[in-house]
């Protein structure tokens, strides 16, 4: 799944550790999401969307 997490995190000036702390996950989880190695659970996707004030569909896009 493609996502804009890295772009949004950088726009806010946050490190992966900063974002991980805000989401209550590990930095490794943030890295795995950003690199497409891990698709977040639905509850985590909602937390990410709420944190950035965007819809899930704006952040995550399924692979064709």
mmCIF file of the N, C-alpha and C atoms, coordinates in Angstrom:
data_MODEL
# 
_entry.id   MODEL 
# 
loop_
_atom_site.group_PDB 
_atom_site.id 
_atom_site.type_symbol 
_atom_site.label_atom_id 
_atom_site.label_alt_id 
_atom_site.label_comp_id 
_atom_site.label_asym_id 
_atom_site.label_entity_id 
_atom_site.label_seq_id 
_atom_site.pdbx_PDB_ins_code 
_atom_site.Cartn_x 
_atom_site.Cartn_y 
_atom_site.Cartn_z 
_atom_site.occupancy 
_atom_site.B_iso_or_equiv 
_atom_site.pdbx_formal_charge 
_atom_site.auth_seq_id 
_atom_site.auth_comp_id 
_atom_site.auth_asym_id 
_atom_site.auth_atom_id 
_atom_site.pdbx_PDB_model_num 
ATOM 1   N N  . UNK A 1 1  ? 0.845  -1.169 0.000  1.00 0.00 ? 1  UNK A N  1 
ATOM 2   C CA . UNK A 1 1  ? 0.000  0.000  0.000  1.00 0.00 ? 1  UNK A CA 1 
ATOM 3   C C  . UNK A 1 1  ? 0.896  1.240  0.000  1.00 0.00 ? 1  UNK A C  1 
ATOM 4   N N  . UNK A 1 2  ? 0.594  2.159  -0.901 1.00 0.00 ? 2  UNK A N  1 
ATOM 5   C CA . UNK A 1 2  ? 1.338  3.421  -0.922 1.00 0.00 ? 2  UNK A CA 1 
ATOM 6   C C  . UNK A 1 2  ? 0.799  4.328  0.181  1.00 0.00 ? 2  UNK A C  1 
ATOM 7   N N  . UNK A 1 3  ? 1.683  5.169  0.723  1.00 0.00 ? 3  UNK A N  1 
ATOM 8   C CA . UNK A 1 3  ? 1.212  6.105  1.739  1.00 0.00 ? 3  UNK A CA 1 
ATOM 9   C C  . UNK A 1 3  ? 2.057  7.372  1.729  1.00 0.00 ? 3  UNK A C  1 
ATOM 10  N N  . UNK A 1 4  ? 1.533  8.401  2.384  1.00 0.00 ? 4  UNK A N  1 
ATOM 11  C CA . UNK A 1 4  ? 2.196  9.704  2.454  1.00 0.00 ? 4  UNK A CA 1 
ATOM 12  C C  . UNK A 1 4  ? 2.739  9.993  3.854  1.00 0.00 ? 4  UNK A C  1 
ATOM 13  N N  . UNK A 1 5  ? 2.931  8.969  4.665  1.00 0.00 ? 5  UNK A N  1 
ATOM 14  C CA . UNK A 1 5  ? 3.326  9.177  6.060  1.00 0.00 ? 5  UNK A CA 1 
ATOM 15  C C  . UNK A 1 5  ? 4.666  9.912  6.145  1.00 0.00 ? 5  UNK A C  1 
ATOM 16  N N  . UNK A 1 6  ? 5.664  9.477  5.380  1.00 0.00 ? 6  UNK A N  1 
ATOM 17  C CA . UNK A 1 6  ? 6.978  10.134 5.438  1.00 0.00 ? 6  UNK A CA 1 
ATOM 18  C C  . UNK A 1 6  ? 6.857  11.614 5.041  1.00 0.00 ? 6  UNK A C  1 
ATOM 19  N N  . UNK A 1 7  ? 6.143  11.865 3.969  1.00 0.00 ? 7  UNK A N  1 
ATOM 20  C CA . UNK A 1 7  ? 5.956  13.245 3.493  1.00 0.00 ? 7  UNK A CA 1 
ATOM 21  C C  . UNK A 1 7  ? 5.270  14.103 4.566  1.00 0.00 ? 7  UNK A C  1 
ATOM 22  N N  . UNK A 1 8  ? 4.212  13.595 5.158  1.00 0.00 ? 8  UNK A N  1 
ATOM 23  C CA . UNK A 1 8  ? 3.482  14.352 6.181  1.00 0.00 ? 8  UNK A CA 1 
ATOM 24  C C  . UNK A 1 8  ? 4.342  14.553 7.426  1.00 0.00 ? 8  UNK A C  1 
ATOM 25  N N  . UNK A 1 9  ? 5.076  13.520 7.813  1.00 0.00 ? 9  UNK A N  1 
ATOM 26  C CA . UNK A 1 9  ? 5.960  13.632 8.982  1.00 0.00 ? 9  UNK A CA 1 
ATOM 27  C C  . UNK A 1 9  ? 7.011  14.708 8.746  1.00 0.00 ? 9  UNK A C  1 
ATOM 28  N N  . UNK A 1 10 ? 7.620  14.698 7.560  1.00 0.00 ? 10 UNK A N  1 
ATOM 29  C CA . UNK A 1 10 ? 8.635  15.702 7.235  1.00 0.00 ? 10 UNK A CA 1 
ATOM 30  C C  . UNK A 1 10 ? 8.036  17.108 7.193  1.00 0.00 ? 10 UNK A C  1 
ATOM 31  N N  . UNK A 1 11 ? 6.819  17.232 6.666  1.00 0.00 ? 11 UNK A N  1 
ATOM 32  C CA . UNK A 1 11 ? 6.146  18.537 6.630  1.00 0.00 ? 11 UNK A CA 1 
ATOM 33  C C  . UNK A 1 11 ? 5.974  19.118 8.029  1.00 0.00 ? 11 UNK A C  1 
ATOM 34  N N  . UNK A 1 12 ? 5.801  18.237 9.020  1.00 0.00 ? 12 UNK A N  1 
ATOM 35  C CA . UNK A 1 12 ? 5.637  18.685 10.404 1.00 0.00 ? 12 UNK A CA 1 
ATOM 36  C C  . UNK A 1 12 ? 6.972  18.837 11.132 1.00 0.00 ? 12 UNK A C  1 
ATOM 37  N N  . UNK A 1 13 ? 8.064  18.442 10.467 1.00 0.00 ? 13 UNK A N  1 
ATOM 38  C CA . UNK A 1 13 ? 9.380  18.559 11.088 1.00 0.00 ? 13 UNK A CA 1 
ATOM 39  C C  . UNK A 1 13 ? 9.622  17.535 12.173 1.00 0.00 ? 13 UNK A C  1 
ATOM 40  N N  . UNK A 1 14 ? 8.945  16.393 12.094 1.00 0.00 ? 14 UNK A N  1 
ATOM 41  C CA . UNK A 1 14 ? 9.075  15.356 13.105 1.00 0.00 ? 14 UNK A CA 1 
ATOM 42  C C  . UNK A 1 14 ? 10.032 14.265 12.645 1.00 0.00 ? 14 UNK A C  1 
ATOM 43  N N  . UNK A 1 15 ? 10.761 13.716 13.588 1.00 0.00 ? 15 UNK A N  1 
ATOM 44  C CA . UNK A 1 15 ? 11.570 12.529 13.301 1.00 0.00 ? 15 UNK A CA 1 
ATOM 45  C C  . UNK A 1 15 ? 10.648 11.310 13.375 1.00 0.00 ? 15 UNK A C  1 
ATOM 46  N N  . UNK A 1 16 ? 11.170 10.173 12.946 1.00 0.00 ? 16 UNK A N  1 
ATOM 47  C CA . UNK A 1 16 ? 10.385 8.945  13.084 1.00 0.00 ? 16 UNK A CA 1 
ATOM 48  C C  . UNK A 1 16 ? 10.081 8.674  14.554 1.00 0.00 ? 16 UNK A C  1 
ATOM 49  N N  . UNK A 1 17 ? 11.037 8.966  15.422 1.00 0.00 ? 17 UNK A N  1 
ATOM 50  C CA . UNK A 1 17 ? 10.829 8.756  16.862 1.00 0.00 ? 17 UNK A CA 1 
ATOM 51  C C  . UNK A 1 17 ? 9.734  9.683  17.388 1.00 0.00 ? 17 UNK A C  1 
ATOM 52  N N  . UNK A 1 18 ? 9.698  10.931 16.905 1.00 0.00 ? 18 UNK A N  1 
ATOM 53  C CA . UNK A 1 18 ? 8.652  11.865 17.330 1.00 0.00 ? 18 UNK A CA 1 
ATOM 54  C C  . UNK A 1 18 ? 7.271  11.342 16.948 1.00 0.00 ? 18 UNK A C  1 
ATOM 55  N N  . UNK A 1 19 ? 7.149  10.903 15.701 1.00 0.00 ? 19 UNK A N  1 
ATOM 56  C CA . UNK A 1 19 ? 5.865  10.383 15.235 1.00 0.00 ? 19 UNK A CA 1 
ATOM 57  C C  . UNK A 1 19 ? 5.488  9.120  15.998 1.00 0.00 ? 19 UNK A C  1 
ATOM 58  N N  . UNK A 1 20 ? 6.455  8.244  16.216 1.00 0.00 ? 20 UNK A N  1 
ATOM 59  C CA . UNK A 1 20 ? 6.195  7.010  16.956 1.00 0.00 ? 20 UNK A CA 1 
ATOM 60  C C  . UNK A 1 20 ? 5.659  7.313  18.348 1.00 0.00 ? 20 UNK A C  1 
ATOM 61  N N  . UNK A 1 21 ? 6.253  8.289  19.006 1.00 0.00 ? 21 UNK A N  1 
ATOM 62  C CA . UNK A 1 21 ? 5.807  8.662  20.353 1.00 0.00 ? 21 UNK A CA 1 
ATOM 63  C C  . UNK A 1 21 ? 4.372  9.169  20.321 1.00 0.00 ? 21 UNK A C  1 
ATOM 64  N N  . UNK A 1 22 ? 4.053  10.002 19.344 1.00 0.00 ? 22 UNK A N  1 
ATOM 65  C CA . UNK A 1 22 ? 2.694  10.540 19.232 1.00 0.00 ? 22 UNK A CA 1 
ATOM 66  C C  . UNK A 1 22 ? 1.665  9.443  18.940 1.00 0.00 ? 22 UNK A C  1 
ATOM 67  N N  . UNK A 1 23 ? 2.090  8.406  18.217 1.00 0.00 ? 23 UNK A N  1 
ATOM 68  C CA . UNK A 1 23 ? 1.183  7.318  17.857 1.00 0.00 ? 23 UNK A CA 1 
ATOM 69  C C  . UNK A 1 23 ? 1.226  6.158  18.850 1.00 0.00 ? 23 UNK A C  1 
ATOM 70  N N  . UNK A 1 24 ? 2.153  6.218  19.802 1.00 0.00 ? 24 UNK A N  1 
ATOM 71  C CA . UNK A 1 24 ? 2.344  5.164  20.800 1.00 0.00 ? 24 UNK A CA 1 
ATOM 72  C C  . UNK A 1 24 ? 2.701  3.831  20.139 1.00 0.00 ? 24 UNK A C  1 
ATOM 73  N N  . UNK A 1 25 ? 3.635  3.910  19.176 1.00 0.00 ? 25 UNK A N  1 
ATOM 74  C CA . UNK A 1 25 ? 4.192  2.723  18.526 1.00 0.00 ? 25 UNK A CA 1 
ATOM 75  C C  . UNK A 1 25 ? 5.711  2.869  18.530 1.00 0.00 ? 25 UNK A C  1 
ATOM 76  N N  . UNK A 1 26 ? 6.411  1.853  18.067 1.00 0.00 ? 26 UNK A N  1 
ATOM 77  C CA . UNK A 1 26 ? 7.867  1.939  18.012 1.00 0.00 ? 26 UNK A CA 1 
ATOM 78  C C  . UNK A 1 26 ? 8.325  2.716  16.774 1.00 0.00 ? 26 UNK A C  1 
ATOM 79  N N  . UNK A 1 27 ? 9.549  3.221  16.827 1.00 0.00 ? 27 UNK A N  1 
ATOM 80  C CA . UNK A 1 27 ? 10.122 3.895  15.667 1.00 0.00 ? 27 UNK A CA 1 
ATOM 81  C C  . UNK A 1 27 ? 10.222 2.921  14.499 1.00 0.00 ? 27 UNK A C  1 
ATOM 82  N N  . UNK A 1 28 ? 10.500 1.654  14.814 1.00 0.00 ? 28 UNK A N  1 
ATOM 83  C CA . UNK A 1 28 ? 10.605 0.638  13.779 1.00 0.00 ? 28 UNK A CA 1 
ATOM 84  C C  . UNK A 1 28 ? 9.274  0.448  13.045 1.00 0.00 ? 28 UNK A C  1 
ATOM 85  N N  . UNK A 1 29 ? 8.166  0.579  13.769 1.00 0.00 ? 29 UNK A N  1 
ATOM 86  C CA . UNK A 1 29 ? 6.846  0.483  13.139 1.00 0.00 ? 29 UNK A CA 1 
ATOM 87  C C  . UNK A 1 29 ? 6.646  1.634  12.174 1.00 0.00 ? 29 UNK A C  1 
ATOM 88  N N  . UNK A 1 30 ? 7.009  2.841  12.582 1.00 0.00 ? 30 UNK A N  1 
ATOM 89  C CA . UNK A 1 30 ? 6.884  4.001  11.694 1.00 0.00 ? 30 UNK A CA 1 
ATOM 90  C C  . UNK A 1 30 ? 7.738  3.786  10.447 1.00 0.00 ? 30 UNK A C  1 
ATOM 91  N N  . UNK A 1 31 ? 8.964  3.329  10.627 1.00 0.00 ? 31 UNK A N  1 
ATOM 92  C CA . UNK A 1 31 ? 9.846  3.067  9.489  1.00 0.00 ? 31 UNK A CA 1 
ATOM 93  C C  . UNK A 1 31 ? 9.234  2.033  8.553  1.00 0.00 ? 31 UNK A C  1 
ATOM 94  N N  . UNK A 1 32 ? 8.692  0.956  9.102  1.00 0.00 ? 32 UNK A N  1 
ATOM 95  C CA . UNK A 1 32 ? 8.100  -0.102 8.283  1.00 0.00 ? 32 UNK A CA 1 
ATOM 96  C C  . UNK A 1 32 ? 6.882  0.401  7.509  1.00 0.00 ? 32 UNK A C  1 
ATOM 97  N N  . UNK A 1 33 ? 6.090  1.259  8.113  1.00 0.00 ? 33 UNK A N  1 
ATOM 98  C CA . UNK A 1 33 ? 4.938  1.842  7.417  1.00 0.00 ? 33 UNK A CA 1 
ATOM 99  C C  . UNK A 1 33 ? 5.422  2.734  6.286  1.00 0.00 ? 33 UNK A C  1 
ATOM 100 N N  . UNK A 1 34 ? 6.398  3.584  6.575  1.00 0.00 ? 34 UNK A N  1 
ATOM 101 C CA . UNK A 1 34 ? 6.900  4.521  5.569  1.00 0.00 ? 34 UNK A CA 1 
ATOM 102 C C  . UNK A 1 34 ? 7.521  3.803  4.374  1.00 0.00 ? 34 UNK A C  1 
ATOM 103 N N  . UNK A 1 35 ? 8.177  2.692  4.611  1.00 0.00 ? 35 UNK A N  1 
ATOM 104 C CA . UNK A 1 35 ? 8.845  1.974  3.522  1.00 0.00 ? 35 UNK A CA 1 
ATOM 105 C C  . UNK A 1 35 ? 7.935  0.951  2.849  1.00 0.00 ? 35 UNK A C  1 
ATOM 106 N N  . UNK A 1 36 ? 6.692  0.848  3.311  1.00 0.00 ? 36 UNK A N  1 
ATOM 107 C CA . UNK A 1 36 ? 5.744  -0.065 2.696  1.00 0.00 ? 36 UNK A CA 1 
ATOM 108 C C  . UNK A 1 36 ? 5.914  -1.518 3.083  1.00 0.00 ? 36 UNK A C  1 
ATOM 109 N N  . UNK A 1 37 ? 6.713  -1.769 4.121  1.00 0.00 ? 37 UNK A N  1 
ATOM 110 C CA . UNK A 1 37 ? 6.925  -3.142 4.568  1.00 0.00 ? 37 UNK A CA 1 
ATOM 111 C C  . UNK A 1 37 ? 5.827  -3.614 5.514  1.00 0.00 ? 37 UNK A C  1 
ATOM 112 N N  . UNK A 1 38 ? 5.032  -2.668 6.006  1.00 0.00 ? 38 UNK A N  1 
ATOM 113 C CA . UNK A 1 38 ? 3.988  -2.990 6.975  1.00 0.00 ? 38 UNK A CA 1 
ATOM 114 C C  . UNK A 1 38 ? 2.804  -2.081 6.700  1.00 0.00 ? 38 UNK A C  1 
ATOM 115 N N  . UNK A 1 39 ? 1.619  -2.670 6.583  1.00 0.00 ? 39 UNK A N  1 
ATOM 116 C CA . UNK A 1 39 ? 0.391  -1.892 6.467  1.00 0.00 ? 39 UNK A CA 1 
ATOM 117 C C  . UNK A 1 39 ? -0.213 -1.787 7.859  1.00 0.00 ? 39 UNK A C  1 
ATOM 118 N N  . UNK A 1 40 ? -0.497 -0.568 8.313  1.00 0.00 ? 40 UNK A N  1 
ATOM 119 C CA . UNK A 1 40 ? -1.007 -0.412 9.679  1.00 0.00 ? 40 UNK A CA 1 
ATOM 120 C C  . UNK A 1 40 ? -2.391 -1.030 9.841  1.00 0.00 ? 40 UNK A C  1 
ATOM 121 N N  . UNK A 1 41 ? -2.687 -1.409 11.071 1.00 0.00 ? 41 UNK A N  1 
ATOM 122 C CA . UNK A 1 41 ? -4.033 -1.880 11.391 1.00 0.00 ? 41 UNK A CA 1 
ATOM 123 C C  . UNK A 1 41 ? -5.002 -0.719 11.183 1.00 0.00 ? 41 UNK A C  1 
ATOM 124 N N  . UNK A 1 42 ? -6.268 -1.018 11.088 1.00 0.00 ? 42 UNK A N  1 
ATOM 125 C CA . UNK A 1 42 ? -7.259 0.033  10.896 1.00 0.00 ? 42 UNK A CA 1 
ATOM 126 C C  . UNK A 1 42 ? -7.253 1.041  12.051 1.00 0.00 ? 42 UNK A C  1 
ATOM 127 N N  . UNK A 1 43 ? -7.209 0.585  13.325 1.00 0.00 ? 43 UNK A N  1 
ATOM 128 C CA . UNK A 1 43 ? -7.138 1.564  14.407 1.00 0.00 ? 43 UNK A CA 1 
ATOM 129 C C  . UNK A 1 43 ? -5.909 2.476  14.316 1.00 0.00 ? 43 UNK A C  1 
ATOM 130 N N  . UNK A 1 44 ? -4.755 1.908  13.932 1.00 0.00 ? 44 UNK A N  1 
ATOM 131 C CA . UNK A 1 44 ? -3.549 2.732  13.798 1.00 0.00 ? 44 UNK A CA 1 
ATOM 132 C C  . UNK A 1 44 ? -3.685 3.687  12.620 1.00 0.00 ? 44 UNK A C  1 
ATOM 133 N N  . UNK A 1 45 ? -4.275 3.236  11.526 1.00 0.00 ? 45 UNK A N  1 
ATOM 134 C CA . UNK A 1 45 ? -4.499 4.121  10.379 1.00 0.00 ? 45 UNK A CA 1 
ATOM 135 C C  . UNK A 1 45 ? -5.390 5.299  10.774 1.00 0.00 ? 45 UNK A C  1 
ATOM 136 N N  . UNK A 1 46 ? -6.417 5.044  11.584 1.00 0.00 ? 46 UNK A N  1 
ATOM 137 C CA . UNK A 1 46 ? -7.286 6.128  12.060 1.00 0.00 ? 46 UNK A CA 1 
ATOM 138 C C  . UNK A 1 46 ? -6.506 7.089  12.957 1.00 0.00 ? 46 UNK A C  1 
ATOM 139 N N  . UNK A 1 47 ? -5.622 6.569  13.820 1.00 0.00 ? 47 UNK A N  1 
ATOM 140 C CA . UNK A 1 47 ? -4.812 7.447  14.683 1.00 0.00 ? 47 UNK A CA 1 
ATOM 141 C C  . UNK A 1 47 ? -3.897 8.333  13.842 1.00 0.00 ? 47 UNK A C  1 
ATOM 142 N N  . UNK A 1 48 ? -3.293 7.749  12.803 1.00 0.00 ? 48 UNK A N  1 
ATOM 143 C CA . UNK A 1 48 ? -2.422 8.523  11.914 1.00 0.00 ? 48 UNK A CA 1 
ATOM 144 C C  . UNK A 1 48 ? -3.230 9.617  11.227 1.00 0.00 ? 48 UNK A C  1 
ATOM 145 N N  . UNK A 1 49 ? -4.386 9.257  10.698 1.00 0.00 ? 49 UNK A N  1 
ATOM 146 C CA . UNK A 1 49 ? -5.235 10.234 10.001 1.00 0.00 ? 49 UNK A CA 1 
ATOM 147 C C  . UNK A 1 49 ? -5.661 11.352 10.938 1.00 0.00 ? 49 UNK A C  1 
ATOM 148 N N  . UNK A 1 50 ? -6.076 11.004 12.156 1.00 0.00 ? 50 UNK A N  1 
ATOM 149 C CA . UNK A 1 50 ? -6.481 12.033 13.130 1.00 0.00 ? 50 UNK A CA 1 
ATOM 150 C C  . UNK A 1 50 ? -5.321 12.957 13.471 1.00 0.00 ? 50 UNK A C  1 
ATOM 151 N N  . UNK A 1 51 ? -4.148 12.379 13.672 1.00 0.00 ? 51 UNK A N  1 
ATOM 152 C CA . UNK A 1 51 ? -2.977 13.166 14.036 1.00 0.00 ? 51 UNK A CA 1 
ATOM 153 C C  . UNK A 1 51 ? -2.669 14.223 12.973 1.00 0.00 ? 51 UNK A C  1 
ATOM 154 N N  . UNK A 1 52 ? -2.784 13.849 11.705 1.00 0.00 ? 52 UNK A N  1 
ATOM 155 C CA . UNK A 1 52 ? -2.486 14.783 10.623 1.00 0.00 ? 52 UNK A CA 1 
ATOM 156 C C  . UNK A 1 52 ? -3.707 15.575 10.166 1.00 0.00 ? 52 UNK A C  1 
ATOM 157 N N  . UNK A 1 53 ? -4.885 15.276 10.728 1.00 0.00 ? 53 UNK A N  1 
ATOM 158 C CA . UNK A 1 53 ? -6.088 16.001 10.368 1.00 0.00 ? 53 UNK A CA 1 
ATOM 159 C C  . UNK A 1 53 ? -6.544 15.732 8.946  1.00 0.00 ? 53 UNK A C  1 
ATOM 160 N N  . UNK A 1 54 ? -6.311 14.502 8.470  1.00 0.00 ? 54 UNK A N  1 
ATOM 161 C CA . UNK A 1 54 ? -6.663 14.127 7.104  1.00 0.00 ? 54 UNK A CA 1 
ATOM 162 C C  . UNK A 1 54 ? -7.482 12.841 7.128  1.00 0.00 ? 54 UNK A C  1 
ATOM 163 N N  . UNK A 1 55 ? -8.101 12.522 5.995  1.00 0.00 ? 55 UNK A N  1 
ATOM 164 C CA . UNK A 1 55 ? -8.824 11.256 5.895  1.00 0.00 ? 55 UNK A CA 1 
ATOM 165 C C  . UNK A 1 55 ? -7.832 10.126 5.630  1.00 0.00 ? 55 UNK A C  1 
ATOM 166 N N  . UNK A 1 56 ? -8.229 8.930  5.982  1.00 0.00 ? 56 UNK A N  1 
ATOM 167 C CA . UNK A 1 56 ? -7.382 7.770  5.718  1.00 0.00 ? 56 UNK A CA 1 
ATOM 168 C C  . UNK A 1 56 ? -7.075 7.678  4.222  1.00 0.00 ? 56 UNK A C  1 
ATOM 169 N N  . UNK A 1 57 ? -8.088 7.947  3.390  1.00 0.00 ? 57 UNK A N  1 
ATOM 170 C CA . UNK A 1 57 ? -7.919 7.843  1.937  1.00 0.00 ? 57 UNK A CA 1 
ATOM 171 C C  . UNK A 1 57 ? -6.911 8.843  1.396  1.00 0.00 ? 57 UNK A C  1 
ATOM 172 N N  . UNK A 1 58 ? -6.722 9.958  2.094  1.00 0.00 ? 58 UNK A N  1 
ATOM 173 C CA . UNK A 1 58 ? -5.754 10.962 1.677  1.00 0.00 ? 58 UNK A CA 1 
ATOM 174 C C  . UNK A 1 58 ? -4.336 10.509 1.962  1.00 0.00 ? 58 UNK A C  1 
ATOM 175 N N  . UNK A 1 59 ? -4.165 9.679  2.983  1.00 0.00 ? 59 UNK A N  1 
ATOM 176 C CA . UNK A 1 59 ? -2.844 9.231  3.423  1.00 0.00 ? 59 UNK A CA 1 
ATOM 177 C C  . UNK A 1 59 ? -2.457 7.891  2.806  1.00 0.00 ? 59 UNK A C  1 
ATOM 178 N N  . UNK A 1 60 ? -3.416 6.984  2.729  1.00 0.00 ? 60 UNK A N  1 
ATOM 179 C CA . UNK A 1 60 ? -3.131 5.629  2.250  1.00 0.00 ? 60 UNK A CA 1 
ATOM 180 C C  . UNK A 1 60 ? -3.852 5.356  0.945  1.00 0.00 ? 60 UNK A C  1 
ATOM 181 N N  . UNK A 1 61 ? -3.128 4.721  0.029  1.00 0.00 ? 61 UNK A N  1 
ATOM 182 C CA . UNK A 1 61 ? -3.684 4.393  -1.276 1.00 0.00 ? 61 UNK A CA 1 
ATOM 183 C C  . UNK A 1 61 ? -3.339 2.950  -1.608 1.00 0.00 ? 61 UNK A C  1 
ATOM 184 N N  . UNK A 1 62 ? -4.351 2.135  -1.898 1.00 0.00 ? 62 UNK A N  1 
ATOM 185 C CA . UNK A 1 62 ? -4.056 0.724  -2.201 1.00 0.00 ? 62 UNK A CA 1 
ATOM 186 C C  . UNK A 1 62 ? -3.232 0.597  -3.470 1.00 0.00 ? 62 UNK A C  1 
ATOM 187 N N  . UNK A 1 63 ? -2.406 -0.431 -3.519 1.00 0.00 ? 63 UNK A N  1 
ATOM 188 C CA . UNK A 1 63 ? -1.636 -0.721 -4.733 1.00 0.00 ? 63 UNK A CA 1 
ATOM 189 C C  . UNK A 1 63 ? -2.591 -1.128 -5.844 1.00 0.00 ? 63 UNK A C  1 
ATOM 190 N N  . UNK A 1 64 ? -2.286 -0.756 -7.082 1.00 0.00 ? 64 UNK A N  1 
ATOM 191 C CA . UNK A 1 64 ? -3.175 -1.140 -8.187 1.00 0.00 ? 64 UNK A CA 1 
ATOM 192 C C  . UNK A 1 64 ? -3.177 -2.643 -8.420 1.00 0.00 ? 64 UNK A C  1 
# 
